Amino acid sequence: MCTDLIPMAASVSVSINSQLLIALCSLFAGIAIFVKPRLLSYIVGGYLIVVGALGLLSHL
């Protein structure tokens, strides 16, 4: 019974870490857009790449 809980706990930990990373990326992107509006396309592109990579990693 204890072995059933270990994979579940590991997946919850990864989920929390990816949510934290997404939140930090969003915060950084928002601040950078206010400081340098020309960076908007690069920030959005980078954000989409990070979110897509995290989404793919969560399904492996």
Secondary structure by P-SEA (a helix, b strand, c coil): ccccaaaaaaaaaaaaaaaaaaaaaaaaaaaaaaacccaaaaaaaaaaaaaaaaaaaaac
